[in-house]
Amino acid sequence: MPESSVHVETTVLPSGDLTDLWIRDGVFVEGPMDGPTIHAGGFAVPGLVDAHAHLALASPAPDADDDERARASARAHLDAGVLSVREPGSPNHASIRLSRSDRLPTVVTAGRFLAAPGRYFPGLAREVHDDMLVSAAMEELSHSGGWVKVIGDFFDEAGRFSTNFSTEALRETALEVQGAGGRITMHAMIPDSIQQAIEAGFDGVEHGSIVEDGQVEAMASKQITWTPTALIDDVLRESAEEMLGSDGASFLVAGLESHGESIRRAHEFGVRILAGTDAGMNPHGVVAREIRLLHSFGLSPTAALAAGSWDARMYLGLPGIEIGAPADLVIFPDDPRGDLAVLDHPALILLRGELVRSNEKGRLN
């Protein structure tokens, strides 16, 4: 976008206020100022957020090198109006190398997955024993600058799920990471690993596919954020028998039946819920589907949208639509709170003030 100022008139969510926005040099600035109106109308959010996506996996550029695979995945998010991506773990550090000059969404990474030897999908994780978990976590934190991801459980050849690390090792790791100013989250599909995340003082739980009574309340009490990635539930059901055998599949599929109800109860108890797709098992750029799933489980349209937009940005330390902030802006032609299907049809996408997409409806030249 040119350096001269431009103007947008739109209704900003969640306040619902009709607002005049001025943008200069890629940031929101005080107005009024001289400059053309590039869009009038619609309903604006500071971009969508996918809070659980793995840019190295299921990339639209599968045969490219590590960096281009990550960039291609990030572009798929951008095209869908996703201006921020949290990547809780990766097989490599390619996403860390994505820079703002790449004209790609802001990416918050956790470095490499940390798993016990032989206790994750082959080739994806950095494998460490209990006694090396702290040092490995601190090294990944030094690369990511903010997050660490631990694989808390996995299944064996008989399809039996079990935890990967001792609770004491996890507690010590969490204390070290948080003491250095970072956050730590856990891939936790079963109650045993979810309980470890609670007792070890982790900041987040990813998936939480099977939650026992009392754990939702405990997560609320400990202020643990939950990214349930409900969009993969059908993927897990379809692949369970192949991955786990009949007994393991029965356990997982039965547990998934209460996933939506657990998410609803967690929201009611005040657990912060984030919208994440687990892109890598799903395509990139489909967070609107996860937002709609959260709504189907009982979150209001506003709460579901917040989980994949302004509240997720706040949690990740990213600004919203405010003076001095990068001009990240996605405008929809109609109010998505009335129909979340609108999220599939952004009318205007600005990334740091640069035009990504503009449809003719509601646009003034």
Contacts in CASP RR format, 6 or more apart in sequence:
PFRMAT RR
TARGET T0000
AUTHOR 0000-0000-0000
METHOD contacts of the structure
MODEL  1
MPESSVHVETTVLPSGDLTDLWIRDGVFVEGPMDGPTIHAGGFAVPGLVD
AHAHLALASPAPDADDDERARASARAHLDAGVLSVREPGSPNHASIRLSR
SDRLPTVVTAGRFLAAPGRYFPGLAREVHDDMLVSAAMEELSHSGGWVKV
IGDFFDEAGRFSTNFSTEALRETALEVQGAGGRITMHAMIPDSIQQAIEA
GFDGVEHGSIVEDGQVEAMASKQITWTPTALIDDVLRESAEEMLGSDGAS
FLVAGLESHGESIRRAHEFGVRILAGTDAGMNPHGVVAREIRLLHSFGLS
PTAALAAGSWDARMYLGLPGIEIGAPADLVIFPDDPRGDLAVLDHPALIL
LRGELVRSNEKGRLN
1 23 0 8 1.000
1 26 0 8 1.000
1 350 0 8 1.000
1 353 0 8 1.000
1 354 0 8 1.000
1 355 0 8 1.000
3 24 0 8 1.000
3 25 0 8 1.000
4 24 0 8 1.000
4 34 0 8 1.000
4 35 0 8 1.000
5 22 0 8 1.000
5 23 0 8 1.000
5 24 0 8 1.000
5 29 0 8 1.000
5 33 0 8 1.000
5 34 0 8 1.000
5 35 0 8 1.000
6 22 0 8 1.000
6 23 0 8 1.000
6 24 0 8 1.000
6 35 0 8 1.000
6 36 0 8 1.000
6 37 0 8 1.000
6 38 0 8 1.000
7 20 0 8 1.000
7 21 0 8 1.000
7 22 0 8 1.000
7 23 0 8 1.000
7 32 0 8 1.000
7 33 0 8 1.000
7 35 0 8 1.000
7 36 0 8 1.000
7 37 0 8 1.000
7 38 0 8 1.000
8 20 0 8 1.000
8 21 0 8 1.000
8 23 0 8 1.000
8 37 0 8 1.000
8 38 0 8 1.000
8 39 0 8 1.000
8 40 0 8 1.000
8 44 0 8 1.000
8 329 0 8 1.000
8 331 0 8 1.000
8 348 0 8 1.000
9 18 0 8 1.000
9 19 0 8 1.000
9 20 0 8 1.000
9 21 0 8 1.000
9 37 0 8 1.000
9 39 0 8 1.000
9 40 0 8 1.000
9 41 0 8 1.000
10 18 0 8 1.000
10 19 0 8 1.000
10 21 0 8 1.000
10 39 0 8 1.000
10 40 0 8 1.000
10 41 0 8 1.000
10 42 0 8 1.000
10 43 0 8 1.000
10 44 0 8 1.000
10 331 0 8 1.000
11 17 0 8 1.000
11 18 0 8 1.000
11 19 0 8 1.000
11 41 0 8 1.000
11 42 0 8 1.000
11 43 0 8 1.000
11 44 0 8 1.000
11 335 0 8 1.000
12 19 0 8 1.000
12 21 0 8 1.000
12 43 0 8 1.000
12 44 0 8 1.000
12 45 0 8 1.000
12 321 0 8 1.000
13 43 0 8 1.000
13 44 0 8 1.000
13 45 0 8 1.000
13 302 0 8 1.000
13 305 0 8 1.000
13 309 0 8 1.000
13 310 0 8 1.000
13 335 0 8 1.000
13 336 0 8 1.000
13 337 0 8 1.000
14 302 0 8 1.000
14 305 0 8 1.000
14 306 0 8 1.000
14 310 0 8 1.000
16 43 0 8 1.000
19 44 0 8 1.000
19 321 0 8 1.000
20 31 0 8 1.000
20 32 0 8 1.000
21 28 0 8 1.000
21 44 0 8 1.000
21 321 0 8 1.000
21 327 0 8 1.000
21 329 0 8 1.000
22 28 0 8 1.000
22 29 0 8 1.000
22 30 0 8 1.000
22 31 0 8 1.000
22 32 0 8 1.000
22 33 0 8 1.000
23 29 0 8 1.000
23 327 0 8 1.000
23 350 0 8 1.000
23 353 0 8 1.000
24 33 0 8 1.000
26 326 0 8 1.000
26 327 0 8 1.000
26 352 0 8 1.000
26 353 0 8 1.000
26 354 0 8 1.000
27 324 0 8 1.000
27 325 0 8 1.000
27 326 0 8 1.000
27 327 0 8 1.000
27 352 0 8 1.000
27 353 0 8 1.000
28 321 0 8 1.000
28 322 0 8 1.000
28 323 0 8 1.000
28 324 0 8 1.000
28 325 0 8 1.000
28 326 0 8 1.000
28 327 0 8 1.000
29 323 0 8 1.000
29 324 0 8 1.000
30 323 0 8 1.000
36 364 0 8 1.000
36 365 0 8 1.000
37 364 0 8 1.000
38 348 0 8 1.000
38 355 0 8 1.000
38 358 0 8 1.000
38 363 0 8 1.000
38 364 0 8 1.000
38 365 0 8 1.000
39 331 0 8 1.000
39 347 0 8 1.000
39 348 0 8 1.000
39 358 0 8 1.000
39 362 0 8 1.000
39 363 0 8 1.000
39 364 0 8 1.000
40 362 0 8 1.000
40 363 0 8 1.000
40 364 0 8 1.000
41 331 0 8 1.000
41 362 0 8 1.000
42 331 0 8 1.000
42 332 0 8 1.000
42 333 0 8 1.000
42 334 0 8 1.000
42 335 0 8 1.000
42 347 0 8 1.000
42 362 0 8 1.000
43 331 0 8 1.000
43 332 0 8 1.000
43 334 0 8 1.000
43 335 0 8 1.000
43 336 0 8 1.000
44 321 0 8 1.000
44 329 0 8 1.000
44 330 0 8 1.000
44 331 0 8 1.000
44 332 0 8 1.000
45 305 0 8 1.000
45 309 0 8 1.000
45 310 0 8 1.000
45 321 0 8 1.000
45 329 0 8 1.000
45 330 0 8 1.000
45 332 0 8 1.000
45 336 0 8 1.000
46 83 0 8 1.000
46 309 0 8 1.000
46 310 0 8 1.000
46 313 0 8 1.000
46 318 0 8 1.000
46 319 0 8 1.000
46 320 0 8 1.000
46 321 0 8 1.000
46 325 0 8 1.000
46 328 0 8 1.000
46 329 0 8 1.000
46 330 0 8 1.000
47 81 0 8 1.000
47 82 0 8 1.000
47 83 0 8 1.000
47 84 0 8 1.000
47 309 0 8 1.000
47 313 0 8 1.000
47 328 0 8 1.000
47 329 0 8 1.000
47 330 0 8 1.000
47 349 0 8 1.000
48 80 0 8 1.000
48 81 0 8 1.000
48 82 0 8 1.000
48 83 0 8 1.000
48 84 0 8 1.000
48 287 0 8 1.000
48 288 0 8 1.000
48 291 0 8 1.000
48 308 0 8 1.000
48 309 0 8 1.000
48 330 0 8 1.000
48 343 0 8 1.000
49 82 0 8 1.000
49 83 0 8 1.000
49 84 0 8 1.000
49 85 0 8 1.000
49 86 0 8 1.000
49 274 0 8 1.000
49 275 0 8 1.000
49 287 0 8 1.000
49 308 0 8 1.000
49 309 0 8 1.000
49 312 0 8 1.000
49 313 0 8 1.000
49 316 0 8 1.000
50 77 0 8 1.000
50 82 0 8 1.000
50 84 0 8 1.000
50 85 0 8 1.000
50 86 0 8 1.000
50 275 0 8 1.000
50 276 0 8 1.000
50 277 0 8 1.000
50 279 0 8 1.000
50 284 0 8 1.000
50 285 0 8 1.000
50 287 0 8 1.000
50 290 0 8 1.000
50 308 0 8 1.000
51 86 0 8 1.000
51 227 0 8 1.000
51 274 0 8 1.000
51 275 0 8 1.000
51 276 0 8 1.000
51 307 0 8 1.000
51 308 0 8 1.000
51 312 0 8 1.000
51 315 0 8 1.000
51 316 0 8 1.000
52 86 0 8 1.000
52 88 0 8 1.000
52 206 0 8 1.000
52 227 0 8 1.000
52 229 0 8 1.000
52 274 0 8 1.000
52 276 0 8 1.000
52 277 0 8 1.000
52 278 0 8 1.000
52 279 0 8 1.000
53 73 0 8 1.000
53 77 0 8 1.000
53 85 0 8 1.000
53 86 0 8 1.000
53 87 0 8 1.000
53 276 0 8 1.000
53 277 0 8 1.000
53 278 0 8 1.000
53 279 0 8 1.000
53 280 0 8 1.000
53 284 0 8 1.000
53 285 0 8 1.000
54 87 0 8 1.000
54 89 0 8 1.000
54 90 0 8 1.000
54 278 0 8 1.000
54 279 0 8 1.000
54 280 0 8 1.000
55 69 0 8 1.000
55 70 0 8 1.000
55 73 0 8 1.000
55 74 0 8 1.000
55 85 0 8 1.000
55 87 0 8 1.000
55 90 0 8 1.000
55 94 0 8 1.000
55 95 0 8 1.000
55 98 0 8 1.000
55 107 0 8 1.000
55 279 0 8 1.000
55 284 0 8 1.000
56 66 0 8 1.000
56 69 0 8 1.000
56 70 0 8 1.000
56 73 0 8 1.000
56 90 0 8 1.000
56 91 0 8 1.000
56 92 0 8 1.000
56 94 0 8 1.000
56 95 0 8 1.000
57 91 0 8 1.000
57 279 0 8 1.000
57 280 0 8 1.000
57 281 0 8 1.000
58 73 0 8 1.000
58 279 0 8 1.000
58 280 0 8 1.000
58 281 0 8 1.000
58 282 0 8 1.000
58 283 0 8 1.000
58 284 0 8 1.000
59 69 0 8 1.000
59 70 0 8 1.000
59 72 0 8 1.000
59 73 0 8 1.000
59 284 0 8 1.000
60 72 0 8 1.000
60 73 0 8 1.000
60 75 0 8 1.000
60 76 0 8 1.000
60 284 0 8 1.000
61 68 0 8 1.000
61 69 0 8 1.000
61 71 0 8 1.000
61 72 0 8 1.000
62 69 0 8 1.000
64 72 0 8 1.000
66 92 0 8 1.000
66 94 0 8 1.000
67 94 0 8 1.000
67 97 0 8 1.000
67 98 0 8 1.000
69 94 0 8 1.000
70 94 0 8 1.000
70 95 0 8 1.000
70 97 0 8 1.000
70 98 0 8 1.000
71 98 0 8 1.000
71 102 0 8 1.000
71 104 0 8 1.000
73 279 0 8 1.000
73 284 0 8 1.000
74 85 0 8 1.000
74 95 0 8 1.000
74 98 0 8 1.000
74 102 0 8 1.000
74 104 0 8 1.000
74 105 0 8 1.000
74 107 0 8 1.000
74 284 0 8 1.000
75 104 0 8 1.000
76 283 0 8 1.000
76 284 0 8 1.000
76 285 0 8 1.000
77 85 0 8 1.000
77 105 0 8 1.000
77 279 0 8 1.000
77 284 0 8 1.000
77 285 0 8 1.000
77 287 0 8 1.000
78 104 0 8 1.000
78 105 0 8 1.000
78 349 0 8 1.000
78 351 0 8 1.000
78 356 0 8 1.000
79 285 0 8 1.000
79 356 0 8 1.000
79 357 0 8 1.000
80 285 0 8 1.000
80 286 0 8 1.000
80 287 0 8 1.000
80 288 0 8 1.000
80 344 0 8 1.000
80 346 0 8 1.000
81 330 0 8 1.000
81 346 0 8 1.000
81 349 0 8 1.000
81 356 0 8 1.000
81 357 0 8 1.000
82 105 0 8 1.000
82 285 0 8 1.000
82 287 0 8 1.000
83 105 0 8 1.000
83 106 0 8 1.000
83 328 0 8 1.000
83 330 0 8 1.000
83 349 0 8 1.000
83 351 0 8 1.000
84 105 0 8 1.000
84 106 0 8 1.000
84 107 0 8 1.000
84 108 0 8 1.000
84 312 0 8 1.000
84 313 0 8 1.000
84 316 0 8 1.000
84 318 0 8 1.000
84 328 0 8 1.000
85 105 0 8 1.000
85 106 0 8 1.000
85 107 0 8 1.000
85 108 0 8 1.000
86 107 0 8 1.000
86 108 0 8 1.000
86 109 0 8 1.000
86 110 0 8 1.000
86 147 0 8 1.000
86 274 0 8 1.000
86 312 0 8 1.000
86 316 0 8 1.000
87 95 0 8 1.000
87 107 0 8 1.000
87 108 0 8 1.000
87 109 0 8 1.000
87 110 0 8 1.000
87 111 0 8 1.000
88 110 0 8 1.000
88 147 0 8 1.000
88 149 0 8 1.000
88 185 0 8 1.000
88 187 0 8 1.000
88 206 0 8 1.000
88 227 0 8 1.000
89 109 0 8 1.000
89 110 0 8 1.000
89 111 0 8 1.000
89 112 0 8 1.000
89 113 0 8 1.000
89 149 0 8 1.000
90 109 0 8 1.000
90 110 0 8 1.000
90 111 0 8 1.000
90 112 0 8 1.000
90 113 0 8 1.000
91 112 0 8 1.000
91 113 0 8 1.000
91 123 0 8 1.000
91 124 0 8 1.000
91 125 0 8 1.000
92 112 0 8 1.000
93 109 0 8 1.000
93 111 0 8 1.000
93 112 0 8 1.000
93 143 0 8 1.000
95 107 0 8 1.000
95 109 0 8 1.000
95 111 0 8 1.000
96 109 0 8 1.000
96 111 0 8 1.000
96 143 0 8 1.000
96 144 0 8 1.000
98 104 0 8 1.000
98 107 0 8 1.000
100 106 0 8 1.000
100 352 0 8 1.000
103 351 0 8 1.000
103 354 0 8 1.000
104 351 0 8 1.000
105 351 0 8 1.000
106 318 0 8 1.000
106 328 0 8 1.000
108 146 0 8 1.000
108 147 0 8 1.000
108 316 0 8 1.000
109 143 0 8 1.000
109 144 0 8 1.000
109 145 0 8 1.000
109 147 0 8 1.000
110 140 0 8 1.000
110 144 0 8 1.000
110 146 0 8 1.000
110 147 0 8 1.000
110 148 0 8 1.000
110 149 0 8 1.000
110 185 0 8 1.000
111 140 0 8 1.000
111 143 0 8 1.000
111 144 0 8 1.000
111 147 0 8 1.000
111 148 0 8 1.000
111 149 0 8 1.000
112 125 0 8 1.000
112 126 0 8 1.000
112 140 0 8 1.000
112 143 0 8 1.000
113 120 0 8 1.000
113 124 0 8 1.000
113 125 0 8 1.000
113 126 0 8 1.000
113 149 0 8 1.000
113 151 0 8 1.000
113 187 0 8 1.000
114 125 0 8 1.000
114 126 0 8 1.000
114 128 0 8 1.000
114 133 0 8 1.000
114 136 0 8 1.000
114 137 0 8 1.000
114 140 0 8 1.000
114 148 0 8 1.000
114 149 0 8 1.000
114 150 0 8 1.000
114 151 0 8 1.000
115 124 0 8 1.000
115 125 0 8 1.000
115 126 0 8 1.000
115 127 0 8 1.000
115 128 0 8 1.000
115 150 0 8 1.000
115 151 0 8 1.000
115 152 0 8 1.000
115 154 0 8 1.000
115 164 0 8 1.000
116 127 0 8 1.000
116 128 0 8 1.000
116 129 0 8 1.000
116 130 0 8 1.000
116 151 0 8 1.000
116 154 0 8 1.000
116 164 0 8 1.000
116 165 0 8 1.000
117 127 0 8 1.000
117 128 0 8 1.000
117 129 0 8 1.000
118 127 0 8 1.000
118 154 0 8 1.000
119 125 0 8 1.000
119 127 0 8 1.000
119 151 0 8 1.000
119 154 0 8 1.000
119 164 0 8 1.000
120 127 0 8 1.000
120 151 0 8 1.000
120 154 0 8 1.000
125 151 0 8 1.000
126 136 0 8 1.000
126 140 0 8 1.000
128 136 0 8 1.000
130 165 0 8 1.000
130 166 0 8 1.000
130 168 0 8 1.000
130 169 0 8 1.000
131 169 0 8 1.000
133 150 0 8 1.000
133 165 0 8 1.000
133 169 0 8 1.000
133 170 0 8 1.000
133 172 0 8 1.000
133 173 0 8 1.000
134 169 0 8 1.000
134 172 0 8 1.000
134 173 0 8 1.000
134 176 0 8 1.000
137 148 0 8 1.000
137 150 0 8 1.000
137 173 0 8 1.000
137 176 0 8 1.000
137 177 0 8 1.000
137 184 0 8 1.000
138 176 0 8 1.000
138 177 0 8 1.000
138 180 0 8 1.000
140 148 0 8 1.000
140 149 0 8 1.000
141 147 0 8 1.000
141 148 0 8 1.000
141 177 0 8 1.000
141 180 0 8 1.000
141 182 0 8 1.000
145 182 0 8 1.000
146 181 0 8 1.000
146 182 0 8 1.000
146 183 0 8 1.000
147 182 0 8 1.000
147 183 0 8 1.000
147 184 0 8 1.000
147 185 0 8 1.000
148 173 0 8 1.000
148 177 0 8 1.000
148 182 0 8 1.000
148 183 0 8 1.000
148 184 0 8 1.000
148 185 0 8 1.000
149 184 0 8 1.000
149 185 0 8 1.000
149 186 0 8 1.000
149 187 0 8 1.000
149 206 0 8 1.000
150 164 0 8 1.000
150 165 0 8 1.000
150 170 0 8 1.000
150 173 0 8 1.000
150 184 0 8 1.000
150 185 0 8 1.000
150 186 0 8 1.000
150 187 0 8 1.000
150 202 0 8 1.000
151 164 0 8 1.000
151 186 0 8 1.000
151 187 0 8 1.000
152 163 0 8 1.000
152 164 0 8 1.000
152 165 0 8 1.000
152 170 0 8 1.000
152 186 0 8 1.000
152 187 0 8 1.000
152 188 0 8 1.000
152 193 0 8 1.000
152 196 0 8 1.000
152 197 0 8 1.000
153 161 0 8 1.000
153 162 0 8 1.000
153 163 0 8 1.000
153 164 0 8 1.000
153 187 0 8 1.000
153 188 0 8 1.000
153 189 0 8 1.000
153 190 0 8 1.000
153 192 0 8 1.000
153 193 0 8 1.000
154 161 0 8 1.000
154 162 0 8 1.000
154 164 0 8 1.000
155 161 0 8 1.000
155 162 0 8 1.000
155 243 0 8 1.000
155 244 0 8 1.000
155 248 0 8 1.000
156 162 0 8 1.000
158 245 0 8 1.000
158 247 0 8 1.000
158 248 0 8 1.000
159 243 0 8 1.000
159 244 0 8 1.000
159 245 0 8 1.000
159 247 0 8 1.000
159 248 0 8 1.000
160 247 0 8 1.000
160 248 0 8 1.000
161 189 0 8 1.000
161 190 0 8 1.000
161 192 0 8 1.000
161 248 0 8 1.000
161 251 0 8 1.000
161 252 0 8 1.000
162 192 0 8 1.000
163 190 0 8 1.000
163 192 0 8 1.000
163 193 0 8 1.000
163 196 0 8 1.000
164 193 0 8 1.000
165 196 0 8 1.000
167 196 0 8 1.000
167 199 0 8 1.000
167 200 0 8 1.000
170 186 0 8 1.000
170 196 0 8 1.000
170 197 0 8 1.000
170 200 0 8 1.000
170 202 0 8 1.000
171 199 0 8 1.000
171 200 0 8 1.000
171 201 0 8 1.000
173 184 0 8 1.000
173 200 0 8 1.000
174 184 0 8 1.000
174 200 0 8 1.000
174 201 0 8 1.000
174 202 0 8 1.000
174 203 0 8 1.000
177 183 0 8 1.000
177 184 0 8 1.000
178 184 0 8 1.000
178 203 0 8 1.000
183 203 0 8 1.000
183 204 0 8 1.000
184 202 0 8 1.000
184 203 0 8 1.000
184 204 0 8 1.000
185 202 0 8 1.000
185 203 0 8 1.000
185 204 0 8 1.000
185 205 0 8 1.000
185 206 0 8 1.000
185 225 0 8 1.000
185 227 0 8 1.000
186 193 0 8 1.000
186 196 0 8 1.000
186 197 0 8 1.000
186 202 0 8 1.000
186 204 0 8 1.000
186 205 0 8 1.000
186 206 0 8 1.000
187 193 0 8 1.000
187 206 0 8 1.000
187 207 0 8 1.000
188 194 0 8 1.000
188 196 0 8 1.000
188 197 0 8 1.000
188 205 0 8 1.000
188 206 0 8 1.000
188 207 0 8 1.000
188 208 0 8 1.000
189 207 0 8 1.000
189 208 0 8 1.000
189 209 0 8 1.000
189 210 0 8 1.000
189 252 0 8 1.000
190 209 0 8 1.000
190 210 0 8 1.000
191 210 0 8 1.000
191 211 0 8 1.000
191 212 0 8 1.000
191 215 0 8 1.000
194 205 0 8 1.000
194 208 0 8 1.000
194 211 0 8 1.000
194 212 0 8 1.000
194 215 0 8 1.000
195 212 0 8 1.000
195 215 0 8 1.000
197 204 0 8 1.000
197 205 0 8 1.000
197 224 0 8 1.000
198 215 0 8 1.000
198 218 0 8 1.000
198 219 0 8 1.000
198 222 0 8 1.000
198 224 0 8 1.000
201 222 0 8 1.000
201 224 0 8 1.000
202 224 0 8 1.000
203 224 0 8 1.000
203 225 0 8 1.000
204 224 0 8 1.000
204 225 0 8 1.000
204 226 0 8 1.000
204 227 0 8 1.000
205 219 0 8 1.000
205 224 0 8 1.000
205 225 0 8 1.000
205 226 0 8 1.000
205 227 0 8 1.000
206 227 0 8 1.000
206 229 0 8 1.000
207 227 0 8 1.000
207 228 0 8 1.000
207 229 0 8 1.000
207 232 0 8 1.000
207 278 0 8 1.000
208 226 0 8 1.000
208 228 0 8 1.000
208 259 0 8 1.000
208 262 0 8 1.000
209 233 0 8 1.000
209 236 0 8 1.000
209 252 0 8 1.000
209 255 0 8 1.000
209 256 0 8 1.000
209 259 0 8 1.000
210 252 0 8 1.000
210 255 0 8 1.000
210 256 0 8 1.000
210 258 0 8 1.000
210 259 0 8 1.000
211 258 0 8 1.000
211 259 0 8 1.000
211 262 0 8 1.000
211 266 0 8 1.000
216 262 0 8 1.000
216 265 0 8 1.000
216 266 0 8 1.000
216 269 0 8 1.000
216 271 0 8 1.000
217 269 0 8 1.000
218 224 0 8 1.000
219 226 0 8 1.000
219 266 0 8 1.000
219 269 0 8 1.000
219 271 0 8 1.000
220 266 0 8 1.000
220 269 0 8 1.000
220 270 0 8 1.000
220 271 0 8 1.000
223 272 0 8 1.000
224 271 0 8 1.000
225 271 0 8 1.000
225 272 0 8 1.000
225 273 0 8 1.000
225 274 0 8 1.000
225 315 0 8 1.000
226 263 0 8 1.000
226 266 0 8 1.000
226 271 0 8 1.000
226 272 0 8 1.000
226 273 0 8 1.000
226 274 0 8 1.000
227 273 0 8 1.000
227 274 0 8 1.000
227 275 0 8 1.000
227 276 0 8 1.000
228 259 0 8 1.000
228 260 0 8 1.000
228 262 0 8 1.000
228 263 0 8 1.000
228 273 0 8 1.000
228 276 0 8 1.000
228 294 0 8 1.000
229 276 0 8 1.000
229 277 0 8 1.000
229 278 0 8 1.000
229 290 0 8 1.000
230 259 0 8 1.000
230 260 0 8 1.000
230 263 0 8 1.000
230 290 0 8 1.000
230 293 0 8 1.000
230 294 0 8 1.000
230 297 0 8 1.000
231 276 0 8 1.000
231 277 0 8 1.000
231 278 0 8 1.000
231 282 0 8 1.000
231 286 0 8 1.000
231 289 0 8 1.000
231 290 0 8 1.000
231 293 0 8 1.000
232 277 0 8 1.000
232 278 0 8 1.000
232 281 0 8 1.000
232 282 0 8 1.000
233 256 0 8 1.000
233 259 0 8 1.000
235 281 0 8 1.000
235 282 0 8 1.000
236 252 0 8 1.000
236 253 0 8 1.000
236 256 0 8 1.000
237 253 0 8 1.000
237 256 0 8 1.000
240 248 0 8 1.000
240 249 0 8 1.000
240 252 0 8 1.000
240 253 0 8 1.000
241 249 0 8 1.000
243 249 0 8 1.000
244 251 0 8 1.000
244 252 0 8 1.000
260 297 0 8 1.000
261 297 0 8 1.000
263 273 0 8 1.000
263 294 0 8 1.000
263 297 0 8 1.000
263 298 0 8 1.000
263 299 0 8 1.000
264 297 0 8 1.000
264 298 0 8 1.000
264 299 0 8 1.000
266 273 0 8 1.000
267 273 0 8 1.000
267 298 0 8 1.000
267 299 0 8 1.000
267 303 0 8 1.000
272 311 0 8 1.000
272 315 0 8 1.000
273 294 0 8 1.000
273 299 0 8 1.000
273 303 0 8 1.000
273 307 0 8 1.000
274 307 0 8 1.000
274 308 0 8 1.000
274 311 0 8 1.000
274 312 0 8 1.000
274 315 0 8 1.000
275 287 0 8 1.000
275 290 0 8 1.000
275 291 0 8 1.000
275 294 0 8 1.000
275 304 0 8 1.000
275 307 0 8 1.000
275 308 0 8 1.000
275 312 0 8 1.000
276 287 0 8 1.000
276 290 0 8 1.000
276 308 0 8 1.000
277 284 0 8 1.000
277 285 0 8 1.000
277 286 0 8 1.000
277 287 0 8 1.000
277 289 0 8 1.000
277 290 0 8 1.000
279 285 0 8 1.000
279 286 0 8 1.000
287 308 0 8 1.000
288 340 0 8 1.000
288 343 0 8 1.000
288 344 0 8 1.000
290 308 0 8 1.000
291 304 0 8 1.000
291 305 0 8 1.000
291 307 0 8 1.000
291 308 0 8 1.000
291 340 0 8 1.000
291 343 0 8 1.000
292 304 0 8 1.000
292 340 0 8 1.000
292 341 0 8 1.000
292 343 0 8 1.000
294 303 0 8 1.000
294 304 0 8 1.000
294 307 0 8 1.000
295 301 0 8 1.000
295 304 0 8 1.000
295 340 0 8 1.000
299 307 0 8 1.000
301 336 0 8 1.000
301 337 0 8 1.000
301 338 0 8 1.000
301 340 0 8 1.000
302 337 0 8 1.000
304 340 0 8 1.000
305 336 0 8 1.000
305 337 0 8 1.000
305 340 0 8 1.000
305 343 0 8 1.000
306 312 0 8 1.000
310 320 0 8 1.000
313 319 0 8 1.000
313 320 0 8 1.000
314 320 0 8 1.000
319 325 0 8 1.000
319 326 0 8 1.000
320 328 0 8 1.000
321 328 0 8 1.000
321 329 0 8 1.000
326 352 0 8 1.000
326 353 0 8 1.000
327 350 0 8 1.000
327 352 0 8 1.000
327 353 0 8 1.000
328 350 0 8 1.000
328 351 0 8 1.000
328 352 0 8 1.000
328 353 0 8 1.000
329 348 0 8 1.000
329 349 0 8 1.000
329 350 0 8 1.000
329 353 0 8 1.000
330 346 0 8 1.000
330 348 0 8 1.000
330 349 0 8 1.000
330 350 0 8 1.000
331 346 0 8 1.000
331 347 0 8 1.000
331 348 0 8 1.000
331 349 0 8 1.000
332 342 0 8 1.000
332 343 0 8 1.000
332 345 0 8 1.000
332 346 0 8 1.000
332 347 0 8 1.000
333 342 0 8 1.000
333 345 0 8 1.000
333 347 0 8 1.000
333 359 0 8 1.000
333 361 0 8 1.000
333 362 0 8 1.000
334 342 0 8 1.000
335 342 0 8 1.000
336 342 0 8 1.000
336 343 0 8 1.000
346 357 0 8 1.000
346 359 0 8 1.000
347 358 0 8 1.000
347 359 0 8 1.000
347 361 0 8 1.000
347 362 0 8 1.000
347 363 0 8 1.000
348 355 0 8 1.000
348 357 0 8 1.000
348 358 0 8 1.000
348 359 0 8 1.000
348 363 0 8 1.000
349 355 0 8 1.000
349 356 0 8 1.000
349 357 0 8 1.000
349 358 0 8 1.000
350 356 0 8 1.000
END
